[in-house]
Amino acid sequence: MDIDLARTMIRTAFESGRTLQALLPALKAGLPPDAYRACAHELASAIDQSNTALITRALAAHPALEVEIDTAIRDHGRY
């Protein structure tokens, strides 16, 4: 895979994680506590799986991107 594809994979994982996390307050307000906890746990699992499928694979192909990601997050709060 080329480095641009790896960057796209990583950004996609971060964006989808942010989108799923943004849903949590609405779920907490709209679901009973037990249902919310179960849903939050399942969302966390989905985020972890997408991170593994996308970020881990992209970094395995281009380990130098880890420094790029860390720098972007430190300087701008996101990648």
LUMTOR-614852 format. One line per 8 residues: their letters; for each residue z, y, x of C-alpha. Coordinates in Angstrom, 3 decimals, padded with zeros to 6 digits. Layout:
! LUMTOR-614852
A> Z:Y:X  ...
! end
This chain:
! LUMTOR-614852
MDIDLART> 000.000:000.000:000.000  -000.689:003.493:001.243  002.071:006.072:001.577  000.912:008.143:-001.401  001.233:005.139:-003.686  004.701:004.477:-002.272  005.706:008.097:-002.985  004.380:007.794:-006.539
MIRTAFES> 006.336:004.579:-007.076  009.557:006.184:-005.853  009.094:009.340:-007.923  008.306:007.255:-010.996  011.512:005.253:-010.568  013.557:008.442:-010.178  011.889:010.083:-013.205  012.376:007.070:-015.449
GRTLQALL> 016.011:006.801:-014.352  016.599:010.475:-015.187  014.933:010.037:-018.580  017.048:007.008:-019.434  020.245:008.702:-018.244  019.432:011.765:-020.361  019.505:009.514:-023.422  023.144:008.502:-022.849
PALKAGLP> 024.853:011.530:-024.500  022.844:011.056:-027.701  023.640:007.357:-027.710  027.323:008.034:-027.156  027.346:010.485:-030.060  025.338:008.254:-032.372  026.647:004.759:-031.739  030.009:003.099:-032.230
PDAYRACA> 031.889:002.742:-028.902  031.184:-000.976:-028.461  027.484:-000.553:-029.189  027.301:002.427:-026.833  028.943:000.497:-023.985  026.532:-002.400:-024.451  023.523:-000.101:-024.572  024.693:001.920:-021.550
HELASAID> 025.146:-001.294:-019.596  021.650:-002.455:-020.530  020.166:000.920:-019.549  021.946:000.739:-016.190  020.425:-002.696:-015.691  016.958:-001.388:-016.565  017.343:001.474:-014.082  018.467:-000.961:-011.396
QSNTALIT> 015.517:-003.258:-012.077  012.994:-000.423:-011.907  014.589:000.827:-008.689  014.312:-002.641:-007.188  010.747:-003.122:-008.371  009.540:000.299:-007.245  011.821:001.975:-004.705  012.822:-001.097:-002.741
RALAAHPA> 009.227:-002.282:-002.495  007.919:001.170:-001.512  010.591:001.621:001.163  009.904:-001.845:002.539  006.300:-000.794:003.080  007.165:002.697:004.378  010.740:002.849:005.713  010.227:006.396:007.027
LEVEIDTA> 010.150:007.618:003.424  013.922:007.166:003.249  014.415:010.237:005.460  011.878:012.179:003.380  013.717:011.273:000.179  017.147:012.120:001.589  015.903:015.474:002.873  014.250:016.371:-000.443
IRDHGRY> 017.355:015.463:-002.421  019.596:017.403:-000.042  017.349:020.486:-000.030  016.107:020.497:-003.632  018.378:018.176:-005.608  015.529:015.793:-006.406  012.530:013.961:-004.939
! end
